[in-house]
Amino acid sequence: MPVDPLQFPDTGRLKLDQAIDVLLEHARTVRDTQERLRSLLRASHVVASHVDLSRVLRHVVDAAKDLVNARYAALGVLGPDGTVDEFVYSGLDDQRAARIGHPPHGQGILGLLITEPRPIRLTDLSTHPASAGFPPGHPPMRSFLGVPLLVRGQAFGNLYLADKQDEDEFSADDEQLLLSLAGFAAVAIDNAHLYEEAQRRAAWQRSSAEITAALLAGTETEDVLRLIAAKAHEVARADLAAVVLPVDGTGVLTVQAAAGEDDVAGLVGRRLDTENSLCELAMTGSQPLLSEDLSKDERGPLSDETWAGKAGPGMVAPLMAPDRPPTGVLVVANAPGRRGFHERDLEMLAAFASQAALAQQLAQHRTHSEELQLLEERDRIARDLHDHVIQEVFATGLSLSNLASAVDSGQRDRVLAVVHKLDQVVSEIRGTIFNLHAPMGAGGDAEHSLRRALSEIARTTTDSLGFTPVLRLDGPLDTLVPARLAVDLSAVVREALSNIARHAHATTATVQVSATPTTLTARVEDDGHGLGDTTRRSGLANLRARAEKHGGDLSIDSAPGQGTILNWTVPLPHGDPTAPGSSN
């Protein structure tokens, strides 16, 4: 029987078969390694292909799960306090995730990765001493691989993989691949952070520009404060934003405007005690403050009922223009248990608050400039009336007075009546001049002006009198008459006209109020029946009491059928601090 020349001895053939098997195994290992490297490159490409942070985190989790063939994967993002602030998962459907409830806070094995940021690879999770078990509804998990995710050397979060498919545990190669992916992910997350920060800075700048435009357009202050709160709530992605301003002359702060996810209308108008509060600390220190929990902050918690259930993690920034003291604070907060804020958030909020305060200051300067221009125009008109119009009318009156002596008696009375009317015109023009010179502050505005108050009294008594009383005002009433004396004077004029309407049966009435540097006089004259009964006389007791309260006097000149003249005279104080014009 012929012998096959290619037949090897049994021992030699066995060694050759073993060598071929080894080569094939190495080939398969090389092929698997190349495939996993290609998977790593694909995963890195997918992770780096987006700049939106939420999409980047989702791609990181999905890529990690596919890369090491895990059934479950998650990424826990750490908050400012070092606990899990955001949890992105893969491998669980929404229904099961809802049954589990809230995401983990970073306890057990997850907490160990936070406190000791280095890779952890376990065959069985339940056997580790740090294991805290699973909540109800959580799927069973056995093998585990976790690696820290560092961004610029700072802990950003951790990658968690569980249940290696088709094998009992994750390998060292899996660990190395996941560490490599974590490195790529860190760069992508850093880029996404920079992009998101740039976008948010742009949003803050747009909001600042919108507020500045609203202020310069003359928008009401309350509407601007509401806009500040709304923009802070929107751009900071917060649950609540409120503008808090101090109440003049008191030790309290008031919520002037608020915006939030829930109904925050009840916050507006609420008063807060400034003592030992973060708001007071931010104002006195002129520095923005970051808090992990506004309601429990040791520096001064916002713990009253105003913030109950609303103030968890938050920020407080002073509304402060450059080189100016704070005019209030801007409070931004999330509900208790929600995510916290970072230093970069505080920096952007502080810049926004400063820009808002600067815009308010510019608007105030613009308002003051417009008021100054108005005062200058009023002063010009007053000078023209005094230097030209009054002089012309006065000269005309003199000419008519001289003409009266050269005409017969019938014409003389008519001419003198015209002269008297010209005198009234001069008096009214002088009153207009004093109104134009009246300060635009507390003494001269529509609410506090004595001249306007007396004019309003004359107008409102027209119906009861049956005619319009003549009102003559002489002297700087809004400047010389103190506020408390102005109240009594208004009451005297109103009471005097009311008495005429009820008792005098008059057809004309004249009110003349004059002020000199030393004396205030009110003269009320009518052509009625006179003081013929005691009822009307007894009604004058209040007028006399008001005069005597200020060291003055009341005199009455009346005869039956010849009308009544009432003179109410009081001395004026010098430099009274409550005088409407004293601050000007």
C-alpha positions in Angstrom: 0.0 0.0 0.0 1.5 3.3 -1.0 2.5 5.9 1.7 1.1 9.5 1.4 4.2 11.7 1.2 2.2 14.7 2.7 1.0 12.7 5.7 2.6 14.0 8.9 3.2 12.1 12.0 0.3 12.4 14.5 2.4 14.5 16.9 3.5 17.0 14.3 0.1 17.3 12.8 -1.3 18.1 16.2 1.2 20.8 16.8 0.4 22.3 13.4 -3.3 22.3 14.1 -2.7 24.0 17.4 -0.5 26.7 15.7 -3.2 27.3 13.1 -5.9 27.6 15.8 -3.7 30.1 17.6 -3.2 32.1 14.5 -6.9 32.0 13.8 -7.7 33.1 17.3 -5.2 36.0 17.0 -6.8 36.9 13.7 -10.2 36.9 15.3 -8.9 39.0 18.1 -7.3 41.5 15.7 -10.5 41.5 13.7 -12.6 42.1 16.9 -10.2 44.8 18.1 -10.4 46.5 14.7 -14.1 46.3 14.7 -14.3 47.7 18.3 -11.9 50.5 17.3 -14.1 51.3 14.3 -17.1 51.3 16.7 -15.2 53.6 19.0 -14.4 56.0 16.1 -18.0 55.8 14.9 -19.3 56.5 18.4 -16.8 59.4 18.8 -17.9 60.8 15.5 -21.6 60.7 16.5 -20.9 62.2 19.9 -18.9 65.1 18.4 -21.4 65.8 15.6 -23.7 68.0 17.6 -23.3 71.1 19.8 -26.7 70.9 21.6 -25.8 69.6 25.1 -29.0 67.5 25.6 -28.4 65.7 22.2 -24.7 65.2 23.0 -25.5 63.5 26.3 -28.1 61.3 24.6 -25.5 60.2 21.9 -22.9 59.5 24.6 -25.2 57.1 26.4 -26.4 55.3 23.3 -22.8 55.1 21.9 -21.5 53.7 25.2 -24.2 51.0 25.4 -23.5 49.8 21.8 -19.7 50.0 22.2 -19.5 47.5 25.0 -22.6 45.5 24.2 -24.5 46.4 27.4 -28.2 46.1 28.0 -28.5 49.3 30.0 -26.5 52.5 30.0 -26.9 55.9 31.8 -25.0 59.1 32.4 -25.4 60.9 35.7 -24.7 64.7 35.4 -23.4 66.2 38.7 -25.0 69.4 40.1 -23.2 72.1 42.0 -23.7 70.2 45.3 -22.0 67.1 43.9 -25.2 65.0 43.7 -26.8 63.7 40.5 -28.6 66.7 38.9 -29.6 65.1 35.6 -29.9 61.5 34.6 -29.9 60.3 30.9 -30.6 56.6 30.4 -30.8 54.1 27.6 -32.3 50.6 27.5 -35.4 51.3 29.6 -38.7 52.2 28.0 -40.7 55.2 29.3 -43.3 53.0 31.1 -40.8 51.2 33.2 -38.9 54.4 33.9 -42.1 55.9 35.1 -42.7 53.0 37.4 -39.3 53.4 39.0 -40.0 57.0 39.8 -37.4 59.7 40.4 -33.9 59.1 39.0 -31.1 58.2 41.4 -29.6 60.9 43.6 -26.1 59.3 43.7 -26.1 56.7 46.5 -24.7 53.2 46.7 -22.4 52.3 43.8 -23.2 55.5 42.0 -22.2 57.5 45.0 -19.0 55.6 45.2 -18.1 56.7 41.7 -18.9 60.3 42.7 -16.7 60.3 45.9 -13.9 58.2 44.3 -13.8 59.1 40.6 -12.1 56.0 39.1 -13.3 53.1 37.0 -15.3 50.4 38.8 -15.9 46.9 37.1 -18.0 44.4 38.9 -19.2 40.9 38.1 -22.2 41.1 40.5 -23.5 44.5 41.7 -25.2 43.0 44.7 -22.0 41.6 46.3 -20.3 45.0 46.6 -20.3 46.5 50.1 -21.5 49.9 48.8 -24.5 48.4 47.0 -27.8 50.0 48.1 -30.2 47.7 46.1 -32.8 48.8 43.6 -36.1 50.7 44.0 -39.4 48.9 43.3 -40.0 48.4 39.6 -36.3 48.5 38.7 -35.1 45.7 36.4 -32.5 43.3 37.9 -28.9 44.1 37.0 -25.8 42.0 37.6 -22.6 43.0 35.8 -21.5 46.6 36.1 -19.0 49.0 34.6 -18.7 52.6 35.6 -16.2 55.3 34.6 -15.9 59.0 35.6 -16.4 61.7 33.0 -14.0 64.6 33.5 -14.4 67.9 31.6 -11.3 70.2 31.9 -10.2 68.2 34.9 -13.4 68.7 36.7 -15.9 66.0 37.5 -18.9 66.4 35.1 -20.6 63.1 35.7 -20.3 59.4 35.4 -21.0 56.7 32.7 -22.8 53.6 34.0 -23.1 50.4 32.0 -25.0 47.3 33.3 -25.6 43.7 32.1 -23.0 42.7 29.6 -24.9 40.8 26.9 -23.8 37.3 25.9 -21.1 37.4 28.6 -21.0 37.3 32.4 -18.9 40.4 33.0 -17.3 43.4 31.3 -13.7 42.9 30.3 -10.7 45.1 30.7 -10.9 45.9 27.0 -14.5 47.2 27.6 -13.1 49.4 30.4 -10.4 50.8 28.2 -12.8 51.5 25.3 -15.3 53.2 27.7 -12.5 55.4 29.1 -11.5 56.3 25.6 -15.1 57.2 24.7 -15.3 59.2 27.9 -12.3 61.2 26.8 -14.0 62.0 23.4 -17.3 62.7 25.2 -15.6 65.2 27.5 -14.3 67.2 24.6 -17.8 67.1 22.9 -19.5 68.1 26.2 -17.0 71.0 26.7 -17.8 72.3 23.2 -21.5 71.9 23.8 -21.1 73.8 27.1 -19.2 76.6 25.4 -21.9 76.8 22.7 -24.7 76.8 25.2 -23.0 79.5 27.3 -22.5 81.6 24.2 -26.2 81.2 23.2 -27.3 82.1 26.7 -25.1 85.1 26.9 -26.6 86.3 23.6 -30.0 85.7 25.0 -29.2 87.8 28.1 -27.8 90.5 25.9 -31.0 90.5 23.7 -33.1 90.8 26.9 -31.0 93.7 28.2 -31.4 95.5 24.8 -35.2 94.9 24.9 -35.4 96.3 28.4 -33.3 99.3 27.5 -35.5 100.0 24.5 -38.6 99.7 26.6 -37.3 102.2 29.1 -36.1 104.7 26.5 -39.5 104.4 24.8 -41.1 105.7 27.9 -42.7 102.5 29.0 -44.3 102.6 32.5 -41.9 101.6 35.3 -44.2 98.7 36.5 -44.3 97.3 33.0 -40.5 97.4 32.7 -40.2 95.6 36.1 -42.5 92.9 34.9 -40.4 92.6 31.7 -37.2 92.3 33.8 -38.8 89.5 35.8 -40.1 87.7 32.7 -36.8 87.8 30.8 -34.9 86.6 33.9 -37.3 83.7 34.3 -37.1 82.8 30.6 -33.4 83.1 30.0 -32.3 81.6 33.3 -34.7 78.6 32.7 -35.9 79.1 36.3 -39.2 78.3 38.0 -39.4 81.7 39.5 -38.0 85.2 39.0 -38.9 88.3 41.1 -37.9 91.9 41.2 -37.6 93.0 44.9 -37.3 96.7 45.8 -37.0 98.5 49.1 -39.9 100.6 50.5 -38.7 104.2 51.1 -38.1 105.0 54.7 -38.9 101.5 56.0 -36.9 98.3 56.8 -38.8 96.1 54.4 -38.6 95.0 50.8 -41.5 94.6 48.4 -41.9 92.2 45.5 -42.7 94.6 42.7 -42.9 92.1 39.8 -42.7 88.3 39.4 -42.8 85.7 36.7 -42.9 81.9 36.9 -44.2 78.5 35.8 -47.0 78.5 38.4 -49.3 81.3 39.5 -47.0 83.9 41.0 -49.5 86.8 41.1 -49.8 86.4 44.8 -46.2 87.2 45.3 -46.5 90.8 43.9 -46.9 93.3 46.7 -45.7 91.0 49.4 -43.5 92.6 51.9 -40.3 91.0 53.2 -38.3 91.8 56.3 -34.8 92.8 55.2 -33.1 91.8 58.5 -30.8 88.8 58.1 -31.9 88.0 54.6 -30.0 87.2 51.4 -31.7 90.1 49.7 -30.3 92.5 52.3 -26.9 90.8 52.1 -26.8 91.2 48.3 -27.7 94.9 48.6 -25.4 95.8 51.4 -22.5 93.8 50.0 -23.2 94.8 46.4 -22.4 91.3 45.4 -24.5 88.5 43.7 -25.1 85.4 45.8 -25.5 81.8 44.8 -27.5 79.4 47.1 -28.1 75.7 47.1 -31.4 76.3 48.9 -32.8 79.9 49.4 -35.2 78.7 52.1 -32.5 77.2 54.3 -29.4 79.3 53.5 -27.5 79.9 56.7 -26.6 83.4 55.6 -30.2 84.5 55.7 -32.9 82.2 54.5 -36.0 83.3 52.5 -38.1 81.2 54.8 -41.3 83.2 55.2 -44.6 82.1 53.6 -44.0 84.3 50.6 -41.4 81.8 49.3 -43.0 78.6 50.7 -42.7 75.8 48.2 -41.1 78.1 45.6 -37.6 78.9 46.7 -35.1 76.0 46.4 -31.8 76.5 44.6 -31.5 80.1 43.5 -29.5 83.3 42.9 -29.8 86.8 44.2 -28.3 89.6 42.1 -28.3 93.4 43.1 -29.9 95.8 40.7 -26.8 98.1 40.6 -25.6 100.5 37.9 -21.8 101.2 37.9 -20.7 103.5 40.7 -24.2 103.5 42.1 -25.7 101.8 45.2 -28.1 99.0 44.6 -31.7 100.0 44.0 -33.1 96.5 44.7 -32.4 92.8 43.9 -33.4 90.3 41.3 -34.2 86.8 42.7 -34.2 83.7 40.5 -35.1 80.3 41.9 -36.0 76.8 41.2 -38.5 74.8 43.2 -37.1 72.6 46.0 -35.6 69.5 44.6 -35.0 70.9 41.2 -31.6 71.5 39.6 -29.2 74.1 41.0 -27.4 77.0 39.3 -23.7 77.4 38.6 -21.3 80.2 39.0 -21.5 81.0 35.3 -25.3 81.4 35.7 -24.7 83.8 38.5 -22.2 85.8 36.5 -24.7 86.2 33.6 -27.6 87.1 35.9 -25.4 89.7 37.7 -24.5 91.3 34.3 -28.1 91.3 33.3 -29.2 92.9 36.5 -26.4 95.5 36.2 -27.5 96.3 32.6 -31.2 96.6 33.7 -30.2 99.0 36.5 -28.1 101.0 34.1 -31.0 101.2 31.7 -33.2 102.5 34.5 -30.6 105.1 35.4 -30.4 106.2 31.7 -34.2 106.5 31.6 -34.2 108.6 34.7 -31.6 110.9 33.3 -33.6 111.2 30.1 -36.7 112.0 32.2 -34.8 114.6 34.2 -33.5 116.1 30.9 -37.0 116.4 29.5 -38.2 118.0 32.7 -35.4 120.5 32.6 -36.3 121.3 29.0 -39.9 121.7 30.0 -39.0 124.0 32.9 -36.8 126.1 30.7 -39.7 126.4 28.2 -42.1 127.3 31.0 -39.7 129.9 32.3 -39.4 131.4 28.8 -43.1 131.6 28.4 -43.5 133.2 31.9 -40.8 135.8 31.1 -42.6 136.7 27.8 -45.9 137.0 29.6 -44.4 139.2 32.3 -42.2 141.3 30.1 -44.5 141.8 27.2 -48.1 140.7 27.6 -48.7 142.2 31.1 -46.9 145.4 30.2 -49.0 145.8 27.1 -52.2 145.1 29.0 -51.2 147.4 31.8 -50.3 150.2 29.4 -53.7 149.8 27.7 -55.4 150.0 31.1 -53.5 153.2 31.9 -54.5 154.7 28.6 -58.1 153.8 29.2 -58.0 155.3 32.7 -56.7 158.6 31.3 -59.4 158.4 28.6 -62.1 158.0 31.2 -61.5 161.5 32.6 -62.1 163.0 29.1 -65.5 161.4 28.4 -69.0 161.9 29.8 -70.2 160.1 32.8 -72.1 157.4 30.8 -69.1 156.5 28.8 -66.8 156.8 31.8 -68.5 153.9 33.7 -68.1 151.7 30.6 -64.5 152.6 30.2 -63.8 152.0 33.9 -65.5 148.6 33.7 -63.1 147.7 30.9 -60.2 148.9 33.0 -61.4 146.7 35.9 -61.7 143.8 33.5 -58.1 144.4 32.3 -57.0 144.4 36.0 -58.6 140.9 36.3 -56.8 139.8 33.1 -53.5 141.0 34.6 -54.2 139.1 37.8 -55.0 135.9 35.9 -51.9 136.2 33.8 -49.9 136.6 37.0 -51.5 133.5 38.3 -50.5 131.7 35.1 -46.9 132.9 35.5 -46.8 131.6 39.1 -48.2 128.3 37.8 -45.4 128.1 35.2 -42.8 128.9 37.9 -44.3 126.3 40.3 -41.8 123.5 41.0 -42.5 120.1 39.3 -41.6 118.2 42.4 -43.8 117.6 45.4 -45.2 121.1 45.5 -46.0 121.7 41.9 -47.3 118.5 40.5 -50.9 117.9 39.7 -51.5 116.0 43.0 -50.1 118.6 45.5 -50.3 122.0 43.8 -52.3 124.4 45.9 -53.3 126.5 42.9 -54.7 123.5 41.2 -56.5 122.4 44.3 -58.2 125.8 44.7 -59.1 125.8 41.0 -60.7 122.4 41.4 -62.7 123.6 44.4 -64.1 126.5 42.4 -65.0 124.2 39.5 -66.7 121.6 41.7 -68.9 124.2 43.5 -70.2 125.7 40.3 -73.3 123.4 40.2 -74.3 124.1 43.8 -73.8 127.8 43.5 -75.6 128.1 40.1 -72.7 130.2 38.7 -68.9 130.0 38.4 -67.1 131.8 41.2 -64.3 134.2 40.3 -60.9 132.9 41.5 -57.9 135.2 41.9 -54.6 133.8 43.1 -51.7 136.1 43.9 -48.2 135.3 45.0 -46.1 132.1 45.0 -48.7 129.9 46.8 -47.1 126.6 45.8 -43.7 127.7 47.1 -44.5 129.6 50.3 -47.5 127.7 51.8 -46.6 124.6 53.8 -48.5 121.4 53.1 -50.4 121.3 56.4 -51.5 124.9 56.0 -52.5 124.3 52.4 -54.9 121.6 53.6 -56.6 124.0 56.0 -56.8 126.8 53.4 -58.5 124.5 50.9 -61.0 123.5 53.6 -61.7 127.1 54.4 -62.4 128.0 50.7 -64.6 125.0 50.2 -66.6 125.7 53.4 -67.0 129.4 52.5 -68.3 128.6 49.0 -70.6 125.9 50.5 -72.1 128.4 52.9 -72.8 130.8 50.1 -74.5 128.1 48.1 -76.7 127.0 51.0 -77.6 130.3 52.7 -76.6 133.5 50.8 -78.8 133.3 47.6 -76.0 135.1 45.9 -75.5 135.7 42.1 -71.8 136.3 42.3 -68.9 135.2 44.5 -65.2 136.1 44.4 -62.4 134.1 46.0 -59.0 135.9 46.3 -56.1 134.1 47.8 -52.7 135.9 48.2 -49.4 134.9 49.7 -46.6 137.2 50.8 -43.4 136.1 52.5 -45.1 136.6 55.9 -48.9 136.3 55.4 -51.4 134.1 53.7 -54.9 135.7 53.1 -58.1 134.3 51.8 -60.9 136.7 51.0 -64.3 135.3 50.0 -66.9 137.9 48.9 -70.5 137.4 47.7 -73.5 139.7 46.9 -76.1 137.6 48.8 -78.5 138.4 51.7 -75.8 138.7 54.3 -75.5 136.9 57.7 -79.1 137.3 58.8 -79.4 134.1 60.8 -77.4 132.4 63.6 -77.2 129.1 61.7 -74.8 130.4 59.1 -72.8 132.2 61.8 -72.4 129.1 63.8 -71.1 127.3 60.6 -68.2 129.7 60.6 -66.8 128.4 63.8 -64.7 125.8 62.0 -63.1 128.4 59.8 -62.2 130.5 62.8 -60.7 127.4 64.6 -58.5 126.6 61.5 -57.2 130.2 61.5 -56.4 130.2 65.3 -54.7 126.9 65.0 -52.0 128.6 62.8 -52.0 131.8 64.9 -54.3 133.6 62.5 -57.7 135.3 62.6 -61.0 135.3 60.9 -63.0 138.5 60.3 -66.5 138.9 58.7 -68.1 142.0 57.3 -71.7 141.6 56.5 -75.0 143.5 56.5 -78.5 142.3 55.6 -79.1 142.5 51.8 -75.5 143.8 51.1 -73.6 140.5 50.9 -70.7 139.2 53.0 -66.9 139.6 53.0 -64.9 136.9 54.8 -61.2 137.5 55.5 -59.1 134.5 56.7 -55.5 135.5 57.6 -52.7 133.5 59.0 -48.9 134.1 59.3 -46.6 132.1 57.1 -43.7 130.2 58.8 -40.1 130.8 57.6 -38.3 127.8 56.1 -40.9 125.3 57.1 -39.7 121.8 56.1 -43.1 120.7 55.0 -43.6 123.5 52.6 -44.3 122.1 49.2 -41.5 124.1 47.6 -39.0 123.8 50.4 -37.0 121.1 48.8 -36.6 123.2 45.6 
